[in-house]
Amino acid sequence: MPRGGRRRGAGAPRGNINAVKQGRYSSREIWAMVEDAMLDPEKKSKLIKFLRQLHGQ
């Protein structure tokens, strides 16, 4: 049995945004993602959809 490293199935499920909501990512990283998303129309629409879902609209 291998030891160490990430186990299969360990960690948060895909789509889990708790760390973002809790503020566990630095604002510098988040703003870099936002700036990148605003340059690409497809990413921009996905970001807007995500933010609306996050705030229940």
PQR file of N, CA, C, O and H, with PARSE charges and radii, in Angstrom:
ATOM      1  N   MET A   1       0.851  -1.173   0.000 -0.4000 1.5000
ATOM      2  CA  MET A   1       0.000   0.000   0.000 -0.0000 2.0000
ATOM      3  C   MET A   1       0.895   1.233   0.000  0.5500 1.7000
ATOM      4  O   MET A   1       1.738   1.381   0.885 -0.5500 1.4000
ATOM      5  N   PRO A   2       0.722   2.138  -0.997 -0.5600 1.5000
ATOM      6  CA  PRO A   2       1.538   3.348  -1.029  0.2800 2.0000
ATOM      7  C   PRO A   2       1.204   4.295   0.109  0.5500 1.7000
ATOM      8  O   PRO A   2       0.061   4.364   0.562 -0.5500 1.4000
ATOM      9  N   ARG A   3       2.186   5.003   0.553 -0.4000 1.5000
ATOM     10  CA  ARG A   3       1.984   5.970   1.632 -0.0000 2.0000
ATOM     11  C   ARG A   3       2.327   7.361   1.136  0.5500 1.7000
ATOM     12  O   ARG A   3       3.150   7.538   0.237 -0.5500 1.4000
ATOM     13  H   ARG A   3       3.114   4.947   0.185  0.4000 1.0000
ATOM     14  N   GLY A   4       1.686   8.332   1.733 -0.4000 1.5000
ATOM     15  CA  GLY A   4       1.959   9.715   1.368 -0.0000 2.0000
ATOM     16  C   GLY A   4       1.208  10.137   0.119  0.5500 1.7000
ATOM     17  O   GLY A   4       0.679   9.306  -0.619 -0.5500 1.4000
ATOM     18  H   GLY A   4       1.017   8.189   2.463  0.4000 1.0000
ATOM     19  N   GLY A   5       1.172  11.397  -0.096 -0.4000 1.5000
ATOM     20  CA  GLY A   5       0.491  11.901  -1.278 -0.0000 2.0000
ATOM     21  C   GLY A   5      -1.006  11.957  -1.088  0.5500 1.7000
ATOM     22  O   GLY A   5      -1.535  11.548  -0.055 -0.5500 1.4000
ATOM     23  H   GLY A   5       1.602  12.072   0.504  0.4000 1.0000
ATOM     24  N   ARG A   6      -1.670  12.460  -2.082 -0.4000 1.5000
ATOM     25  CA  ARG A   6      -3.120  12.619  -2.026 -0.0000 2.0000
ATOM     26  C   ARG A   6      -3.821  11.295  -2.299  0.5500 1.7000
ATOM     27  O   ARG A   6      -3.478  10.579  -3.240 -0.5500 1.4000
ATOM     28  H   ARG A   6      -1.241  12.793  -2.921  0.4000 1.0000
ATOM     29  N   ARG A   7      -4.791  10.984  -1.475 -0.4000 1.5000
ATOM     30  CA  ARG A   7      -5.569   9.768  -1.665 -0.0000 2.0000
ATOM     31  C   ARG A   7      -6.675  10.007  -2.684  0.5500 1.7000
ATOM     32  O   ARG A   7      -7.202  11.115  -2.788 -0.5500 1.4000
ATOM     33  H   ARG A   7      -5.069  11.566  -0.711  0.4000 1.0000
ATOM     34  N   ARG A   8      -7.016   8.994  -3.417 -0.4000 1.5000
ATOM     35  CA  ARG A   8      -8.106   9.083  -4.367 -0.0000 2.0000
ATOM     36  C   ARG A   8      -9.402   9.389  -3.613  0.5500 1.7000
ATOM     37  O   ARG A   8      -9.746   8.703  -2.651 -0.5500 1.4000
ATOM     38  H   ARG A   8      -6.588   8.094  -3.333  0.4000 1.0000
ATOM     39  N   GLY A   9     -10.107  10.415  -4.055 -0.4000 1.5000
ATOM     40  CA  GLY A   9     -11.367  10.769  -3.409 -0.0000 2.0000
ATOM     41  C   GLY A   9     -11.224  11.702  -2.221  0.5500 1.7000
ATOM     42  O   GLY A   9     -12.228  12.112  -1.638 -0.5500 1.4000
ATOM     43  H   GLY A   9      -9.828  10.973  -4.836  0.4000 1.0000
ATOM     44  N   ALA A  10     -10.000  12.046  -1.849 -0.4000 1.5000
ATOM     45  CA  ALA A  10      -9.804  12.936  -0.703 -0.0000 2.0000
ATOM     46  C   ALA A  10     -10.051  14.383  -1.116  0.5500 1.7000
ATOM     47  O   ALA A  10      -9.904  14.741  -2.285 -0.5500 1.4000
ATOM     48  H   ALA A  10      -9.185  11.714  -2.323  0.4000 1.0000
ATOM     49  N   GLY A  11     -10.414  15.176  -0.182 -0.4000 1.5000
ATOM     50  CA  GLY A  11     -10.593  16.598  -0.436 -0.0000 2.0000
ATOM     51  C   GLY A  11     -12.029  16.966  -0.748  0.5500 1.7000
ATOM     52  O   GLY A  11     -12.927  16.125  -0.719 -0.5500 1.4000
ATOM     53  H   GLY A  11     -10.534  14.885   0.767  0.4000 1.0000
ATOM     54  N   ALA A  12     -12.224  18.218  -1.041 -0.4000 1.5000
ATOM     55  CA  ALA A  12     -13.558  18.747  -1.310 -0.0000 2.0000
ATOM     56  C   ALA A  12     -14.054  18.272  -2.678  0.5500 1.7000
ATOM     57  O   ALA A  12     -13.256  18.051  -3.588 -0.5500 1.4000
ATOM     58  H   ALA A  12     -11.494  18.901  -1.065  0.4000 1.0000
ATOM     59  N   PRO A  13     -15.358  18.118  -2.819 -0.5600 1.5000
ATOM     60  CA  PRO A  13     -15.899  17.719  -4.116  0.2800 2.0000
ATOM     61  C   PRO A  13     -15.750  18.840  -5.139  0.5500 1.7000
ATOM     62  O   PRO A  13     -15.600  20.007  -4.778 -0.5500 1.4000
ATOM     63  N   ARG A  14     -15.793  18.479  -6.408 -0.4000 1.5000
ATOM     64  CA  ARG A  14     -15.700  19.483  -7.468 -0.0000 2.0000
ATOM     65  C   ARG A  14     -16.823  20.500  -7.317  0.5500 1.7000
ATOM     66  O   ARG A  14     -17.951  20.148  -6.973 -0.5500 1.4000
ATOM     67  H   ARG A  14     -15.915  17.531  -6.702  0.4000 1.0000
ATOM     68  N   GLY A  15     -16.504  21.752  -7.575 -0.4000 1.5000
ATOM     69  CA  GLY A  15     -17.507  22.797  -7.489 -0.0000 2.0000
ATOM     70  C   GLY A  15     -17.646  23.402  -6.106  0.5500 1.7000
ATOM     71  O   GLY A  15     -18.397  24.361  -5.927 -0.5500 1.4000
ATOM     72  H   GLY A  15     -15.588  22.038  -7.854  0.4000 1.0000
ATOM     73  N   ASN A  16     -16.941  22.864  -5.128 -0.4000 1.5000
ATOM     74  CA  ASN A  16     -17.025  23.386  -3.774 -0.0000 2.0000
ATOM     75  C   ASN A  16     -16.342  24.749  -3.728  0.5500 1.7000
ATOM     76  O   ASN A  16     -15.171  24.875  -4.085 -0.5500 1.4000
ATOM     77  H   ASN A  16     -16.331  22.085  -5.274  0.4000 1.0000
ATOM     78  N   ILE A  17     -17.077  25.765  -3.289 -0.4000 1.5000
ATOM     79  CA  ILE A  17     -16.544  27.126  -3.284 -0.0000 2.0000
ATOM     80  C   ILE A  17     -16.391  27.674  -1.867  0.5500 1.7000
ATOM     81  O   ILE A  17     -16.285  28.887  -1.683 -0.5500 1.4000
ATOM     82  H   ILE A  17     -18.029  25.663  -2.999  0.4000 1.0000
ATOM     83  N   ASN A  18     -16.377  26.801  -0.875 -0.4000 1.5000
ATOM     84  CA  ASN A  18     -16.281  27.258   0.511 -0.0000 2.0000
ATOM     85  C   ASN A  18     -15.039  28.103   0.773  0.5500 1.7000
ATOM     86  O   ASN A  18     -15.109  29.099   1.492 -0.5500 1.4000
ATOM     87  H   ASN A  18     -16.464  25.817  -1.024  0.4000 1.0000
ATOM     88  N   ALA A  19     -13.909  27.718   0.200 -0.4000 1.5000
ATOM     89  CA  ALA A  19     -12.676  28.475   0.444 -0.0000 2.0000
ATOM     90  C   ALA A  19     -12.786  29.879  -0.121  0.5500 1.7000
ATOM     91  O   ALA A  19     -12.267  30.828   0.467 -0.5500 1.4000
ATOM     92  H   ALA A  19     -13.852  26.908  -0.385  0.4000 1.0000
ATOM     93  N   VAL A  20     -13.457  30.021  -1.256 -0.4000 1.5000
ATOM     94  CA  VAL A  20     -13.627  31.358  -1.836 -0.0000 2.0000
ATOM     95  C   VAL A  20     -14.550  32.175  -0.950  0.5500 1.7000
ATOM     96  O   VAL A  20     -14.268  33.339  -0.663 -0.5500 1.4000
ATOM     97  H   VAL A  20     -13.879  29.251  -1.734  0.4000 1.0000
ATOM     98  N   LYS A  21     -15.657  31.573  -0.512 -0.4000 1.5000
ATOM     99  CA  LYS A  21     -16.610  32.295   0.323 -0.0000 2.0000
ATOM    100  C   LYS A  21     -16.011  32.654   1.678  0.5500 1.7000
ATOM    101  O   LYS A  21     -16.364  33.682   2.256 -0.5500 1.4000
ATOM    102  H   LYS A  21     -15.886  30.628  -0.745  0.4000 1.0000
ATOM    103  N   GLN A  22     -15.114  31.825   2.187 -0.4000 1.5000
ATOM    104  CA  GLN A  22     -14.505  32.066   3.486 -0.0000 2.0000
ATOM    105  C   GLN A  22     -13.339  33.043   3.397  0.5500 1.7000
ATOM    106  O   GLN A  22     -12.810  33.468   4.424 -0.5500 1.4000
ATOM    107  H   GLN A  22     -14.827  30.990   1.717  0.4000 1.0000
ATOM    108  N   GLY A  23     -12.932  33.403   2.183 -0.4000 1.5000
ATOM    109  CA  GLY A  23     -11.827  34.339   2.012 -0.0000 2.0000
ATOM    110  C   GLY A  23     -10.469  33.709   2.175  0.5500 1.7000
ATOM    111  O   GLY A  23      -9.521  34.384   2.576 -0.5500 1.4000
ATOM    112  H   GLY A  23     -13.362  33.058   1.349  0.4000 1.0000
ATOM    113  N   ARG A  24     -10.351  32.431   1.875 -0.4000 1.5000
ATOM    114  CA  ARG A  24      -9.068  31.753   2.061 -0.0000 2.0000
ATOM    115  C   ARG A  24      -8.148  31.861   0.859  0.5500 1.7000
ATOM    116  O   ARG A  24      -7.049  31.304   0.867 -0.5500 1.4000
ATOM    117  H   ARG A  24     -11.121  31.883   1.550  0.4000 1.0000
ATOM    118  N   TYR A  25      -8.580  32.565  -0.165 -0.4000 1.5000
ATOM    119  CA  TYR A  25      -7.701  32.846  -1.290 -0.0000 2.0000
ATOM    120  C   TYR A  25      -7.326  34.311  -1.214  0.5500 1.7000
ATOM    121  O   TYR A  25      -8.138  35.145  -0.814 -0.5500 1.4000
ATOM    122  H   TYR A  25      -9.472  33.017  -0.171  0.4000 1.0000
ATOM    123  N   SER A  26      -6.117  34.621  -1.589 -0.4000 1.5000
ATOM    124  CA  SER A  26      -5.701  36.020  -1.489 -0.0000 2.0000
ATOM    125  C   SER A  26      -6.438  36.848  -2.526  0.5500 1.7000
ATOM    126  O   SER A  26      -6.755  36.366  -3.614 -0.5500 1.4000
ATOM    127  H   SER A  26      -5.457  33.943  -1.914  0.4000 1.0000
ATOM    128  N   SER A  27      -6.702  38.077  -2.185 -0.4000 1.5000
ATOM    129  CA  SER A  27      -7.421  38.951  -3.113 -0.0000 2.0000
ATOM    130  C   SER A  27      -6.605  39.162  -4.391  0.5500 1.7000
ATOM    131  O   SER A  27      -7.182  39.380  -5.457 -0.5500 1.4000
ATOM    132  H   SER A  27      -6.445  38.468  -1.302  0.4000 1.0000
ATOM    133  N   ARG A  28      -5.294  39.101  -4.302 -0.4000 1.5000
ATOM    134  CA  ARG A  28      -4.455  39.255  -5.496 -0.0000 2.0000
ATOM    135  C   ARG A  28      -4.746  38.144  -6.503  0.5500 1.7000
ATOM    136  O   ARG A  28      -4.856  38.407  -7.701 -0.5500 1.4000
ATOM    137  H   ARG A  28      -4.825  38.924  -3.437  0.4000 1.0000
ATOM    138  N   GLU A  29      -4.872  36.906  -6.025 -0.4000 1.5000
ATOM    139  CA  GLU A  29      -5.169  35.783  -6.916 -0.0000 2.0000
ATOM    140  C   GLU A  29      -6.557  35.917  -7.518  0.5500 1.7000
ATOM    141  O   GLU A  29      -6.750  35.646  -8.704 -0.5500 1.4000
ATOM    142  H   GLU A  29      -4.783  36.693  -5.052  0.4000 1.0000
ATOM    143  N   ILE A  30      -7.515  36.328  -6.719 -0.4000 1.5000
ATOM    144  CA  ILE A  30      -8.887  36.464  -7.215 -0.0000 2.0000
ATOM    145  C   ILE A  30      -8.958  37.561  -8.269  0.5500 1.7000
ATOM    146  O   ILE A  30      -9.577  37.365  -9.315 -0.5500 1.4000
ATOM    147  H   ILE A  30      -7.358  36.548  -5.756  0.4000 1.0000
ATOM    148  N   TRP A  31      -8.338  38.710  -8.018 -0.4000 1.5000
ATOM    149  CA  TRP A  31      -8.376  39.794  -9.000 -0.0000 2.0000
ATOM    150  C   TRP A  31      -7.641  39.413 -10.277  0.5500 1.7000
ATOM    151  O   TRP A  31      -8.035  39.844 -11.361 -0.5500 1.4000
ATOM    152  H   TRP A  31      -7.835  38.869  -7.169  0.4000 1.0000
ATOM    153  N   ALA A  32      -6.599  38.627 -10.175 -0.4000 1.5000
ATOM    154  CA  ALA A  32      -5.910  38.159 -11.382 -0.0000 2.0000
ATOM    155  C   ALA A  32      -6.837  37.276 -12.205  0.5500 1.7000
ATOM    156  O   ALA A  32      -6.848  37.369 -13.432 -0.5500 1.4000
ATOM    157  H   ALA A  32      -6.279  38.276  -9.294  0.4000 1.0000
ATOM    158  N   MET A  33      -7.623  36.413 -11.542 -0.4000 1.5000
ATOM    159  CA  MET A  33      -8.585  35.580 -12.261 -0.0000 2.0000
ATOM    160  C   MET A  33      -9.678  36.431 -12.897  0.5500 1.7000
ATOM    161  O   MET A  33     -10.081  36.176 -14.032 -0.5500 1.4000
ATOM    162  H   MET A  33      -7.614  36.338 -10.545  0.4000 1.0000
ATOM    163  N   VAL A  34     -10.158  37.435 -12.176 -0.4000 1.5000
ATOM    164  CA  VAL A  34     -11.215  38.309 -12.705 -0.0000 2.0000
ATOM    165  C   VAL A  34     -10.706  39.070 -13.927  0.5500 1.7000
ATOM    166  O   VAL A  34     -11.395  39.145 -14.944 -0.5500 1.4000
ATOM    167  H   VAL A  34      -9.831  37.642 -11.254  0.4000 1.0000
ATOM    168  N   GLU A  35      -9.513  39.628 -13.830 -0.4000 1.5000
ATOM    169  CA  GLU A  35      -8.952  40.358 -14.971 -0.0000 2.0000
ATOM    170  C   GLU A  35      -8.806  39.446 -16.182  0.5500 1.7000
ATOM    171  O   GLU A  35      -9.105  39.853 -17.305 -0.5500 1.4000
ATOM    172  H   GLU A  35      -8.953  39.566 -13.004  0.4000 1.0000
ATOM    173  N   ASP A  36      -8.352  38.226 -15.963 -0.4000 1.5000
ATOM    174  CA  ASP A  36      -8.214  37.260 -17.052 -0.0000 2.0000
ATOM    175  C   ASP A  36      -9.580  36.937 -17.655  0.5500 1.7000
ATOM    176  O   ASP A  36      -9.717  36.854 -18.875 -0.5500 1.4000
ATOM    177  H   ASP A  36      -8.109  37.896 -15.051  0.4000 1.0000
ATOM    178  N   ALA A  37     -10.581  36.755 -16.808 -0.4000 1.5000
ATOM    179  CA  ALA A  37     -11.916  36.401 -17.280 -0.0000 2.0000
ATOM    180  C   ALA A  37     -12.538  37.536 -18.087  0.5500 1.7000
ATOM    181  O   ALA A  37     -13.267  37.282 -19.046 -0.5500 1.4000
ATOM    182  H   ALA A  37     -10.469  36.822 -15.816  0.4000 1.0000
ATOM    183  N   MET A  38     -12.264  38.774 -17.716 -0.4000 1.5000
ATOM    184  CA  MET A  38     -12.866  39.904 -18.422 -0.0000 2.0000
ATOM    185  C   MET A  38     -12.325  40.061 -19.848  0.5500 1.7000
ATOM    186  O   MET A  38     -12.959  40.712 -20.678 -0.5500 1.4000
ATOM    187  H   MET A  38     -11.673  38.981 -16.937  0.4000 1.0000
ATOM    188  N   LEU A  39     -11.187  39.485 -20.131 -0.4000 1.5000
ATOM    189  CA  LEU A  39     -10.626  39.568 -21.475 -0.0000 2.0000
ATOM    190  C   LEU A  39     -11.215  38.535 -22.424  0.5500 1.7000
ATOM    191  O   LEU A  39     -11.124  38.695 -23.641 -0.5500 1.4000
ATOM    192  H   LEU A  39     -10.672  38.956 -19.457  0.4000 1.0000
ATOM    193  N   ASP A  40     -11.814  37.486 -21.893 -0.4000 1.5000
ATOM    194  CA  ASP A  40     -12.387  36.412 -22.696 -0.0000 2.0000
ATOM    195  C   ASP A  40     -13.905  36.413 -22.508  0.5500 1.7000
ATOM    196  O   ASP A  40     -14.380  36.183 -21.396 -0.5500 1.4000
ATOM    197  H   ASP A  40     -11.888  37.356 -20.904  0.4000 1.0000
ATOM    198  N   PRO A  41     -14.682  36.667 -23.577 -0.5600 1.5000
ATOM    199  CA  PRO A  41     -16.141  36.761 -23.431  0.2800 2.0000
ATOM    200  C   PRO A  41     -16.792  35.507 -22.825  0.5500 1.7000
ATOM    201  O   PRO A  41     -17.740  35.620 -22.049 -0.5500 1.4000
ATOM    202  N   GLU A  42     -16.295  34.330 -23.169 -0.4000 1.5000
ATOM    203  CA  GLU A  42     -16.868  33.096 -22.624 -0.0000 2.0000
ATOM    204  C   GLU A  42     -16.594  32.991 -21.119  0.5500 1.7000
ATOM    205  O   GLU A  42     -17.491  32.659 -20.344 -0.5500 1.4000
ATOM    206  H   GLU A  42     -15.524  34.238 -23.799  0.4000 1.0000
ATOM    207  N   LYS A  43     -15.367  33.272 -20.714 -0.4000 1.5000
ATOM    208  CA  LYS A  43     -15.022  33.246 -19.287 -0.0000 2.0000
ATOM    209  C   LYS A  43     -15.788  34.318 -18.525  0.5500 1.7000
ATOM    210  O   LYS A  43     -16.207  34.104 -17.387 -0.5500 1.4000
ATOM    211  H   LYS A  43     -14.638  33.542 -21.343  0.4000 1.0000
ATOM    212  N   LYS A  44     -15.968  35.480 -19.164 -0.4000 1.5000
ATOM    213  CA  LYS A  44     -16.675  36.590 -18.531 -0.0000 2.0000
ATOM    214  C   LYS A  44     -18.116  36.184 -18.209  0.5500 1.7000
ATOM    215  O   LYS A  44     -18.600  36.440 -17.107 -0.5500 1.4000
ATOM    216  H   LYS A  44     -15.628  35.653 -20.088  0.4000 1.0000
ATOM    217  N   SER A  45     -18.798  35.554 -19.164 -0.4000 1.5000
ATOM    218  CA  SER A  45     -20.186  35.146 -18.926 -0.0000 2.0000
ATOM    219  C   SER A  45     -20.262  34.078 -17.837  0.5500 1.7000
ATOM    220  O   SER A  45     -21.190  34.082 -17.028 -0.5500 1.4000
ATOM    221  H   SER A  45     -18.404  35.345 -20.059  0.4000 1.0000
ATOM    222  N   LYS A  46     -19.294  33.168 -17.813 -0.4000 1.5000
ATOM    223  CA  LYS A  46     -19.280  32.138 -16.765 -0.0000 2.0000
ATOM    224  C   LYS A  46     -19.031  32.755 -15.392  0.5500 1.7000
ATOM    225  O   LYS A  46     -19.634  32.335 -14.405 -0.5500 1.4000
ATOM    226  H   LYS A  46     -18.540  33.165 -18.470  0.4000 1.0000
ATOM    227  N   LEU A  47     -18.145  33.750 -15.325 -0.4000 1.5000
ATOM    228  CA  LEU A  47     -17.860  34.424 -14.059 -0.0000 2.0000
ATOM    229  C   LEU A  47     -19.104  35.146 -13.551  0.5500 1.7000
ATOM    230  O   LEU A  47     -19.434  35.066 -12.368 -0.5500 1.4000
ATOM    231  H   LEU A  47     -17.655  34.091 -16.127  0.4000 1.0000
ATOM    232  N   ILE A  48     -19.785  35.843 -14.438 -0.4000 1.5000
ATOM    233  CA  ILE A  48     -20.999  36.564 -14.047 -0.0000 2.0000
ATOM    234  C   ILE A  48     -22.057  35.586 -13.554  0.5500 1.7000
ATOM    235  O   ILE A  48     -22.718  35.843 -12.548 -0.5500 1.4000
ATOM    236  H   ILE A  48     -19.517  35.908 -15.399  0.4000 1.0000
ATOM    237  N   LYS A  49     -22.223  34.467 -14.255 -0.4000 1.5000
ATOM    238  CA  LYS A  49     -23.193  33.440 -13.832 -0.0000 2.0000
ATOM    239  C   LYS A  49     -22.826  32.900 -12.451  0.5500 1.7000
ATOM    240  O   LYS A  49     -23.696  32.734 -11.596 -0.5500 1.4000
ATOM    241  H   LYS A  49     -21.686  34.259 -15.073  0.4000 1.0000
ATOM    242  N   PHE A  50     -21.535  32.625 -12.234 -0.4000 1.5000
ATOM    243  CA  PHE A  50     -21.069  32.122 -10.944 -0.0000 2.0000
ATOM    244  C   PHE A  50     -21.362  33.113  -9.825  0.5500 1.7000
ATOM    245  O   PHE A  50     -21.841  32.727  -8.759 -0.5500 1.4000
ATOM    246  H   PHE A  50     -20.828  32.760 -12.928  0.4000 1.0000
ATOM    247  N   LEU A  51     -21.072  34.395 -10.067 -0.4000 1.5000
ATOM    248  CA  LEU A  51     -21.290  35.417  -9.038 -0.0000 2.0000
ATOM    249  C   LEU A  51     -22.768  35.578  -8.714  0.5500 1.7000
ATOM    250  O   LEU A  51     -23.136  35.788  -7.558 -0.5500 1.4000
ATOM    251  H   LEU A  51     -20.683  34.708 -10.934  0.4000 1.0000
ATOM    252  N   ARG A  52     -23.612  35.481  -9.730 -0.4000 1.5000
ATOM    253  CA  ARG A  52     -25.060  35.573  -9.489 -0.0000 2.0000
ATOM    254  C   ARG A  52     -25.539  34.390  -8.644  0.5500 1.7000
ATOM    255  O   ARG A  52     -26.361  34.562  -7.744 -0.5500 1.4000
ATOM    256  H   ARG A  52     -23.313  35.310 -10.669  0.4000 1.0000
ATOM    257  N   GLN A  53     -25.028  33.197  -8.932 -0.4000 1.5000
ATOM    258  CA  GLN A  53     -25.402  32.023  -8.139 -0.0000 2.0000
ATOM    259  C   GLN A  53     -24.894  32.149  -6.709  0.5500 1.7000
ATOM    260  O   GLN A  53     -25.578  31.767  -5.760 -0.5500 1.4000
ATOM    261  H   GLN A  53     -24.361  33.057  -9.663  0.4000 1.0000
ATOM    262  N   LEU A  54     -23.703  32.681  -6.567 -0.4000 1.5000
ATOM    263  CA  LEU A  54     -23.101  32.855  -5.252 -0.0000 2.0000
ATOM    264  C   LEU A  54     -23.942  33.766  -4.370  0.5500 1.7000
ATOM    265  O   LEU A  54     -24.046  33.560  -3.161 -0.5500 1.4000
ATOM    266  H   LEU A  54     -23.147  32.991  -7.338  0.4000 1.0000
ATOM    267  N   HIS A  55     -24.536  34.772  -4.990 -0.4000 1.5000
ATOM    268  CA  HIS A  55     -25.321  35.745  -4.237 -0.0000 2.0000
ATOM    269  C   HIS A  55     -26.819  35.488  -4.326  0.5500 1.7000
ATOM    270  O   HIS A  55     -27.612  36.320  -3.886 -0.5500 1.4000
ATOM    271  H   HIS A  55     -24.451  34.940  -5.973  0.4000 1.0000
ATOM    272  N   GLY A  56     -27.220  34.355  -4.885 -0.4000 1.5000
ATOM    273  CA  GLY A  56     -28.613  33.956  -4.903 -0.0000 2.0000
ATOM    274  C   GLY A  56     -29.512  34.782  -5.793  0.5500 1.7000
ATOM    275  O   GLY A  56     -30.680  34.993  -5.463 -0.5500 1.4000
ATOM    276  H   GLY A  56     -26.576  33.679  -5.243  0.4000 1.0000
ATOM    277  N   GLN A  57     -29.006  35.248  -6.897 -0.4000 1.5000
ATOM    278  CA  GLN A  57     -29.839  36.034  -7.819 -0.0000 2.0000
ATOM    279  C   GLN A  57     -30.142  35.251  -9.065  0.5500 1.7000
ATOM    280  O   GLN A  57     -30.831  35.750  -9.955 -0.5500 1.4000
ATOM    281  H   GLN A  57     -28.058  35.078  -7.165  0.4000 1.0000
TER
END
